[in-house]
Amino acid sequence: MKRAKVSLRELLGNITPEERAEARLSFQISNRLDLLMQENGLTKKQLADAIGKRPSEVTRWLSGEHNFTLSTIAMLSSFFGKPIITVK
């Protein structure tokens, strides 16, 4: 098996600062959602059922690669009664 000779540093060097910031925010949102689910003892299926979504959609949210809309963030904040993100 042949190994790639590209380092992680080289791969990340091709990412713009904007893409890096977007990825960081996406993972922070998914981590926050995961924490709120744990605090409330909810599985992906339970959350999906409670908010009228499919479990596969919750899985995408938790992947850290989903592009959240403000509507979805507001709905999740309302559901949990806690902010998903904070703007200062």
C-alpha positions, 0 to 999 in steps of 0.5 A: 500500500502506498502512503501519501506524502502530504502532511497535515500542515500542508493540507491545512495550509490550503484552507483560508482563514474564513474556512478555518473560522467556519469549521471552528464555529460549526464544531463549537455549535455541534459540541454545544448541542451534544452537551445539551443533549447529554445534560437532558439525557436525550438520544438522537432519536429522542431529540429528533422525535421531540422537535419533529426531525429525522434522527439522520438530521440530528446526526448531521448536526452533531457531525460538526460539518452542518451549516446551521441556519439561524432558524435552526439555532433559534429552534434548538435554543428555544427547545433546550431553554438555553443558548446554543451560541452567544454573540458578544 
